[in-house]
Amino acid sequence: MKVDIQEIDNLTKKVEVIVTDEETKPVEEEIYNELKRQVKVKGFRPGKVPKNIINAFYKDYIEAELKKRVVESTMGNALREVNIKPIGDPLIDFLDDDGFKGYTIECEIIPNFELPEYKGIEVEVEPITITEDEIKRRMENIRQLYAQMEMKGEDEGAEKDDFMIISYQGFLDGEPLKEVKTDYYPVELGNSMLMPEFENALYGMKIGQEKEITIDFPEDYPDKDICGKKVLFKIHVKEIRKKILPELDDDFAKDLGFDNMEKMKENVKNDLKKEKEAGRNKIIYQKIIDSLFEKVDIPVPKRYLEKRVQSMLEEARQRYEAEGVTEDAKENLEATLRKDFEQKAEKRIKTDFLLIKIAEKENIKLEEKDVEERLKRIAEDARRPYNDVKNFYERNELMESLKGIILEEKTLNFLKDNAVIKETL
């Protein structure tokens, strides 16, 4: 195998791989032998079909499979030989004008750029404080989580915080709208995503009651079928349940595993502190990255950027489908989101490149214990056995992604530890 490299630009390299008959012939024979055992040709016993007959019937398959297997078996070594680490999927082009002789790999790579000074960066942040009001709000949130839901009587109207099950049908010009209908829709009054006019109409309604309301949809409403139009809704209430909240006392604290209410409050305060520290760290990380971006220009490969944008758009499409957004509305939203996604993806990629370069220079590496400790923490938070969590990450091919996240965090913590953090007064 002969390997040559050509520099297209700072972001793209082309690697040419020339293979010899000594490397291709064994692969070709392997393909022929596999076909010989599998194919059935009239007039020949199984396993006895001559090579020239197999070639006549399966020529295209043999050529395609040969190229595929040669690339799979040689590309890794070829890239290592010229010290190229592609990002994203490389483009493969075969050299086969006069028979298969090899292939080229067009790779996008992390660009070369000079790192700015990244130690001693000054960052101003607010001090961490935990107020009594914050503790009270968190305690109330915990209380809400353990609320019991009790069915209301037929004569009791719906109130704030009640949980309702409704059905509705939308009508436009007297005709039912197929896409604006549901037989089972859960609503928590005071905490729903419904339009205010719709939700307000539900207050006071009773189980089994029906009501008609008309809503004027604004011109900029995402759904083109109803934007700027008046839609009549026929609503039917199926269920209304009210919350029965537990008392915040020692018995409640003990039910949650604490000695008393004071111990529970102390735990809540510590959790709030940890959350605020994590939030402040994110602010510190971003301020450091933004400061570095002001001192260095990092180019981004086009195909790599586009793939990241497409991934973000696909996630958005899946959310739209779950929310029942129409195809026309999706197209409008995607056109609007693309520019925003491009900017976010470009910044994210530049951040990745910057942190990779700093990690390499500072010899920041991932240890096996780092992965093990993170998996243990995930298992504890999810209250699952460690081996179950580890197997899940391995089975779903999530381990490399997790390693990347851990290495990034180690690099960001290095930058934070070497920054000058000043708390504002």
Protein Blocks (a to p, Z undefined) as FASTA:
>chain_A
ZZddddfblmbccddddddfklmmmmmmmmmmmmmmmpccehiaehiacfklmmmmmmmm
mmmmmmmmmmmmmmmmmmmmnopacehjddddddfknopfbdcdddddddddddddfehi
acddddddddfklmmmmmmmmmmmmpccddddfklccdehiacdddddddeehiacfklc
cfbdcddehiacbdfklmmmmgopaehiacdddddddfklmblmlgoiacddddddfbdc
ddddddddfklmmmnopablmlmmmmmmmmmmmmmmmmmmmmmmmmmmmmmmmmoccddd
fklmmmmmmmmmmmmmmmmmmnopafklmmmmmmmmmmmmmmmmmmmmmmmmmmmmmmmm
nopacdfklmmmmmmmmmmmnopafklmmmmmmmnopmmmmmmmmmmmmmmmmmmmmpcc
dddZZ
